[in-house]
Amino acid sequence: MPSSESPFSDDVSLFILEDVGIVFSEAAQEIYELNTTATWIWCQLEDGPASESLPIALADTFGFTEATARRHLSETLRAWRDLGFLTAAEAPRIGAAASRPKRPSKGGLPQSLILGLRQSLAGGGERLIQTYRSLGQDTAVVYPTAELKDLVHPAVAHVVRTQRVFAPDSLIEIEPRGSTFDIKRDGKSKYREITLTQLTPVVQFLVFQAGIERSEYAVAFHAGAVALGDRAVVMPGGAGSGKTSLTAALIHEGFHYLSDDLLLMDKDLKIEGVPFALGIKDTGVAPLLRYFPELPSLTLHHRPDGKKVRYLSAPLATPVTRQSRLSLPAAWVIFPKYRPEWATALKPLRKSDALRRLMESSTLALPLTRTQIETFIRWLEALECYDLQVNALPDAVAAVKDVMESGQMNKKTGVSEQNN
């Protein structure tokens, strides 16, 4: 953190990651890598503005001539002024980034909604009311007909609460409107004129949104995740990266399912999955047929974003109970990318590059804050980072299994990867 005499803007911060200087600009939502010389200059300036002794100290430290040191210093400061890092009058300060919105309080449902739900249950309506649990929150869904329940329920059945819940944390109501549906959550309208083919994705999203909004987390990002023993592999990526197909195939091979799209990280750097049923797009059906031959027979749903998906349920790593929350430390972060023109290959990835990719996959909390970037950096310091080019899914599965299983073996024997 800059001192009170520091010439740096309040919205820039320097971090050290794997011996590389990383500057995060909260206003620009960008990171910048510094070479060793620039990192040294930054650290000197954090203790106060530049003085006449700085070029001499720079020359002595790096073996430059004094003229070369002065040129390096001048060029570096000019670049930082242009980027808005410095607060000098000739470099106007970039406006501060917006603060992260506060999460809703855990106030629970209005008593009127709870009373209505209890009356429905007491009147024998429990057949059309189902409670699901996401991130420690119970959400009851009121289905208007058994046929609609049969349509929607399979996509969230893996997080169903078997015990009757009279006072859930959230309530979703589906109201037919001719050939379409209006959907309320906690008495407030959320979606209007939803078609039958869109209904399942919308209800699934609202169930998990209810848990996400009330969860305490340091940062959230798009990623699949599976676990082997007590450690997890995290696979960040956006649409088309192949993370869902890879997650599904690893589950088939015996790994525990944590998430296929969204991960939350707490302040202790443990991750918790948001375990949607896996949404398999049309392009993902063919590669997964060898693992899940039933895929073509599953119902095709239309998400509001225009994507068509089939929902594949996976067994969770822990049973769904009132206390069921599973958070694990991660040991590996692997960035998959489907590249049909290249052979499947797993390659080590610089941690600064991994940080940049994690920023691109972050969600729910934009703009990112200095604290969140620091969380990512602390997390990456203890991980093995890889880039995974995916051509053939079985080869990608084998590559991930090799990394994870060798890591488990090293953990048991106490032998480090470098000594192998």
HUNOR-V294767 format. One record per backbone hydrogen bond with DSSP energy under -0.5 kcal/mol. CO is the residue of the C=O (numbers start at 0). NH is the residue of the N-H. E is the energy in kcal/mol with one decimal. If there is no record, write none. Layout:
{{CO	NH	E} {CO	NH	E}}
This chain:
{{2	5	-1.6} {6	86	-2.8} {8	11	-1.4} {10	25	-3.1} {12	23	-2.6} {14	16	-0.5} {14	21	-3.5} {16	19	-1.2} {19	16	-2.7} {20	33	-2.7} {21	14	-2.8} {21	23	-0.5} {22	24	-0.5} {22	31	-2.3} {23	12	-1.7} {23	25	-0.7} {24	28	-1.7} {24	29	-1.2} {29	24	-2.7} {31	22	-3.0} {33	20	-1.1} {34	38	-2.5} {35	39	-2.2} {36	40	-2.3} {37	41	-2.5} {38	42	-2.4} {39	43	-2.0} {40	44	-2.4} {41	45	-1.8} {43	46	-1.0} {44	6	-0.6} {44	47	-1.9} {45	2	-1.4} {50	53	-1.5} {51	55	-0.5} {52	56	-2.3} {53	57	-2.6} {54	58	-2.3} {55	59	-2.4} {56	60	-2.2} {57	61	-2.1} {58	62	-1.4} {58	63	-1.0} {64	68	-2.5} {65	69	-2.4} {66	70	-2.0} {67	71	-2.7} {68	72	-2.6} {69	73	-2.6} {70	74	-2.7} {71	75	-2.4} {72	76	-2.5} {73	77	-2.1} {74	78	-2.1} {75	79	-2.2} {76	80	-2.2} {77	81	-2.3} {78	82	-1.6} {79	83	-0.5} {79	84	-2.6} {79	85	-0.7} {80	83	-1.1} {83	93	-0.5} {84	8	-3.4} {87	90	-2.1} {104	106	-1.1} {109	112	-0.7} {109	113	-1.8} {110	114	-2.7} {111	115	-2.0} {112	116	-2.2} {113	117	-2.5} {114	118	-2.2} {115	119	-1.9} {116	120	-2.3} {117	121	-2.9} {118	122	-1.7} {119	124	-2.8} {120	123	-1.5} {123	126	-0.7} {124	127	-1.8} {125	128	-1.3} {127	142	-3.2} {129	140	-3.1} {130	160	-3.1} {131	138	-3.2} {133	136	-1.6} {136	133	-2.6} {136	138	-0.5} {137	168	-1.7} {137	169	-1.7} {138	131	-2.9} {139	171	-3.1} {140	129	-2.1} {140	142	-0.7} {141	173	-1.5} {144	148	-1.7} {145	149	-2.4} {146	150	-1.3} {147	151	-2.4} {148	152	-2.6} {151	154	-1.7} {152	155	-1.8} {152	156	-1.2} {154	276	-0.8} {155	158	-1.8} {156	159	-1.6} {158	132	-2.8} {159	161	-0.6} {163	165	-0.5} {167	108	-0.6} {169	139	-2.6} {170	185	-3.1} {171	141	-2.9} {172	174	-0.6} {172	183	-2.4} {173	175	-0.6} {174	181	-2.8} {176	178	-0.5} {176	179	-1.7} {179	176	-3.6} {180	193	-3.1} {181	174	-3.1} {182	189	-3.2} {182	190	-1.7} {183	172	-2.4} {184	187	-1.6} {187	184	-2.8} {190	182	-2.8} {193	180	-1.7} {194	197	-0.7} {194	198	-0.9} {195	198	-0.6} {195	199	-0.5} {196	301	-2.5} {197	201	-1.7} {198	202	-2.5} {199	203	-2.6} {200	204	-2.3} {201	205	-2.3} {202	206	-2.3} {203	207	-1.9} {204	208	-2.5} {205	209	-1.9} {206	210	-0.8} {207	211	-2.4} {208	212	-2.6} {209	213	-0.6} {210	213	-0.5} {211	214	-1.4} {214	216	-0.6} {218	264	-2.5} {219	362	-2.0} {220	262	-2.5} {221	236	-1.2} {223	234	-3.3} {224	257	-2.0} {224	258	-1.8} {225	232	-2.7} {226	255	-2.2} {227	230	-1.5} {229	328	-0.6} {230	227	-2.8} {231	330	-2.6} {231	331	-1.3} {232	225	-1.6} {233	333	-3.0} {234	223	-2.3} {237	240	-1.7} {239	337	-0.5} {241	245	-2.2} {242	246	-2.4} {243	247	-2.7} {244	248	-2.4} {245	249	-2.1} {246	250	-2.1} {247	251	-2.0} {248	252	-1.2} {249	254	-2.1} {250	253	-1.9} {255	226	-2.0} {256	316	-0.9} {258	224	-3.0} {260	222	-1.0} {261	273	-1.8} {262	220	-2.1} {263	271	-2.7} {264	217	-3.3} {264	218	-1.4} {265	268	-2.1} {268	329	-0.5} {269	265	-2.4} {270	327	-2.2} {271	263	-2.5} {272	274	-0.7} {273	275	-2.2} {277	279	-0.9} {277	311	-2.7} {278	280	-0.7} {279	309	-2.2} {280	283	-1.6} {280	284	-0.6} {281	284	-1.1} {281	285	-0.6} {283	287	-1.0} {284	287	-0.6} {284	288	-0.7} {285	288	-1.1} {287	290	-1.2} {287	291	-3.2} {291	294	-1.8} {293	296	-1.3} {293	297	-0.5} {294	297	-1.8} {298	300	-0.5} {300	302	-0.6} {300	308	-2.4} {302	305	-2.3} {306	302	-3.1} {307	281	-0.7} {308	300	-3.1} {309	279	-3.1} {309	311	-0.6} {310	312	-0.6} {311	277	-2.1} {314	256	-0.7} {318	320	-0.9} {320	323	-1.1} {322	324	-0.8} {324	326	-0.5} {325	272	-0.5} {327	270	-3.0} {328	231	-1.8} {330	383	-1.8} {331	233	-2.4} {332	385	-2.3} {333	335	-0.9} {334	387	-2.5} {336	389	-2.7} {338	341	-1.9} {344	346	-0.5} {344	388	-2.7} {346	386	-3.2} {349	353	-2.1} {350	354	-2.3} {351	355	-1.7} {352	356	-2.1} {353	357	-2.3} {354	358	-2.2} {355	359	-1.5} {356	360	-1.2} {357	361	-0.7} {358	361	-0.8} {360	221	-3.2} {362	219	-0.5} {368	372	-2.1} {369	373	-2.3} {370	374	-1.9} {371	375	-2.3} {372	376	-2.4} {373	377	-2.6} {374	378	-2.2} {375	379	-2.7} {376	380	-1.7} {377	381	-0.5} {378	381	-1.0} {379	382	-1.7} {382	384	-0.5} {383	332	-2.4} {384	348	-2.2} {385	334	-2.4} {386	346	-2.9} {386	388	-0.6} {387	336	-1.9} {387	389	-0.5} {388	344	-1.8} {388	390	-0.6} {389	338	-2.9} {391	395	-1.8} {392	396	-2.6} {393	397	-2.2} {394	398	-2.0} {395	399	-2.2} {396	400	-2.6} {397	401	-2.3} {398	402	-1.9} {399	403	-2.6} {400	404	-3.1} {401	405	-2.0} {402	406	-1.7} {403	407	-2.2} {404	408	-2.0} {405	409	-2.4} {406	410	-2.0} {407	411	-1.9} {408	412	-2.3} {409	413	-1.9} {409	414	-0.6} {415	418	-0.9} {416	419	-1.1}}
